[in-house]
Amino acid sequence: MLDALSSTFDVVVIGAGINGVAIARDAALRGLRVVLLEQDDICSGVSAWSGRLIHGGLRYLEHRDFALVRESLRERERLFVQAPHLVKPVRLLMPFYAHNRRPGWMIRFGMIAYDVLSFDKKSARHEILSEPETRQRFTGIGTDGLSGAAVFTDGQVEYAERLCVELAVAAAGDGAVIRTHARVEEPIVEHGRLVGVRFRDTDSGQLQEVRGSVIMNVAGPWIDRIFTTGAAGQPRLNGGTKGSHLVVDPFPGAPTDVVYYESRRDGRLVLVIPWMGRYMLGTTDIRFDDDPDDARCDADEMQYILDEVNGLVPEANLTKDDVLYTLSGVRPLPYAPGVAESSVPRTHVLHEHEGTVNGLITVVGGKLTTHRQLAQDAVDLAFDKLGRPAPKCVTKYLPFPGAVGDVAEVGRELAGAGLSPASVQRLVGIYGGRALDVAALAAQDPELLAVVHEPTGAIGAELVFAVRVEFARTLADVLARRTLLAFEPGHALESVDKIAAVLGDRLGWDEDRREAEIAGYKHWLDHLAVPTEEPA
């Protein structure tokens, strides 16, 4: 691995969220020598803490950002084609209430504009429902002040982590070098120009270095924190806000659509999202200046969300005892002092540090939906900085690795290998066509076909596949960002000893290492903690 870093790269990418892995893939596809450094794991930051929607940016119409809406809608449609096993169309219902700050005519106009801006889409157009039609579609909805609703199509990626992991796998297949658990700490500056970075292997503690002609800072909400020494005087670029979600079991009156509605308290847009057989409720939008890794849902946020959902669905009667766990992250928004949180621009910016740290480009902002276009823009700029003509970008047309193959045939082959219907459904749903690659590990090790988590049907081969093929290095990597078992009720703790044993037997973990991995995973679960304090 050290030898792989000994030469000078064209591009060094810092950060393995959705934008970082997309840049690495695009750069490698266009012939650049690229290395990706990540302080933790693929998709361990904000990409994993979102509402998991691939949306066209309806609310950006309020700010007249028509270009961003058009870009978002175009990229959403591409993802339906390029990653159909992960990104699926969903219908969103937006109620018309008397308390809404956005009048019904404005929402109707927005629906028309949304359809016009997605003129080339294949998904269903919007429809306007009367009050009785709304109650028929969403039987649990509160009717006080209700006059109807709009219904429109957007996308959902239940497993955002898998989207990032597949892009990383594709990038590596195209020649990119991927290094996780590699925390960048210092710039290497020669003759007034940034020529590389020093990073610390967080497992060994060793400080290493890698050199590159262009350094891309794609660290999301950490963009202002990548250099602990040696790069003073940089402008503040990140103005991130914390967004929190609650996860609950299905509740009385719960909708079957995603519901997108205005808060009674402050007019913010709130979401009720069917997700992984449960519901994700959120989100909040709070200024946050601390370390993004310390972002947690607090009691006030939880109460705000519960109050709003109980107002929307009167029979829900949700309390904090119904909250299974929480999700909280910091949006990587541009620094915009004095601007209301909801009005901070969502368009990405490529900031060149010319005159201060020459050779550094910082990516500010970005969304799950538009990661491909952001990567194309960033790699075009990298070629410009290298003084080379940029080859044509081909990511518009390439499927994700799991999108290859006939899913029905994959399911039949898995069933023929002796897997249960639950395991077959799970493997196809998470890995798509690559499910056969997962099961193939059991050809040499039949014990890996055994179920390691009964509630989901997860099998041992998934665990080993995560490490051997998908860059996982720890138990938390495997459970939180490869198999997604961390997001099941109980977080797979009832099976964690068995899971650690399967991995330990194949990876040579001794008893101390197994105990340390389990302890590390339990520590990671603090990210999902339900607040215990009382609201202010």
Stockholm file with secondary structure:
# STOCKHOLM 1.0

chainA/1-536         MLDALSSTFDVVVIGAGINGVAIARDAALRGLRVVLLEQDDICSGVSAWSGRLIHGGLRYLEHRDFALVRESLRERERLFVQAPHLVKPVRLLMPFYAHNRRPGWMIRFGMIAYDVLSFDKKSARHEILSEPETRQRFTGIGTDGLSGAAVFTDGQVEYAERLCVELAVAAAGDGAVIRTHARVEEPIVEHGRLVGVRFRDTDSGQLQEVRGSVIMNVAGPWIDRIFTTGAAGQPRLNGGTKGSHLVVDPFPGAPTDVVYYESRRDGRLVLVIPWMGRYMLGTTDIRFDDDPDDARCDADEMQYILDEVNGLVPEANLTKDDVLYTLSGVRPLPYAPGVAESSVPRTHVLHEHEGTVNGLITVVGGKLTTHRQLAQDAVDLAFDKLGRPAPKCVTKYLPFPGAVGDVAEVGRELAGAGLSPASVQRLVGIYGGRALDVAALAAQDPELLAVVHEPTGAIGAELVFAVRVEFARTLADVLARRTLLAFEPGHALESVDKIAAVLGDRLGWDEDRREAEIAGYKHWLDHLAVPTEEPA
#=GR chainA/1-536 SS CTGGGSSCEEEEEECCSHHHHHHHHHHHHTTCCEEEECSSCTTCSGGGSSCCEECCCGGGGGGTCHHHHHHHHHHHHHHHHHCTTTEEEEEEEEEEETTCSSCHHHHHHHHHHHHHHTTTCCSCCCEEEEHHHHHHHSTTCCCTTEEEEEEEEEEEETTHHHHHHHHHHHHHHTTCEEECSEEEEEEEEETTEEEEEEEEETTTCCEEEEEEEEEEECCGGGGGGSCSSSCTTCCCCBCCEEEEEEEECCCTTCCSSEEEEECTTTCCEEEEEEETTEEEEECCCEECCSCGGGCCCCHHHHHHHHHHHHHHSTTTCCCGGGEEEEEEEECCCBCCTTSCGGGSCCSCEEEECTTTSBTEEEEECCCSTTHHHHHHHHHHHHHHHHTSCCCCCCTTTCCCGGGSSCHHHHHHHHHHTTCCHHHHHHHHHHHGGGHHHHHHGGGTCGGGGSEEETTTTEEHHHHHHHHHTSCCCSHHHHHHHTSCGGGSTTTTGGGHHHHHHHHHHHHTCCHHHHHHHHHHHHHHGGGGCCCCSCCC
#=GC SS_cons         CTGGGSSCEEEEEECCSHHHHHHHHHHHHTTCCEEEECSSCTTCSGGGSSCCEECCCGGGGGGTCHHHHHHHHHHHHHHHHHCTTTEEEEEEEEEEETTCSSCHHHHHHHHHHHHHHTTTCCSCCCEEEEHHHHHHHSTTCCCTTEEEEEEEEEEEETTHHHHHHHHHHHHHHTTCEEECSEEEEEEEEETTEEEEEEEEETTTCCEEEEEEEEEEECCGGGGGGSCSSSCTTCCCCBCCEEEEEEEECCCTTCCSSEEEEECTTTCCEEEEEEETTEEEEECCCEECCSCGGGCCCCHHHHHHHHHHHHHHSTTTCCCGGGEEEEEEEECCCBCCTTSCGGGSCCSCEEEECTTTSBTEEEEECCCSTTHHHHHHHHHHHHHHHHTSCCCCCCTTTCCCGGGSSCHHHHHHHHHHTTCCHHHHHHHHHHHGGGHHHHHHGGGTCGGGGSEEETTTTEEHHHHHHHHHTSCCCSHHHHHHHTSCGGGSTTTTGGGHHHHHHHHHHHHTCCHHHHHHHHHHHHHHGGGGCCCCSCCC
//
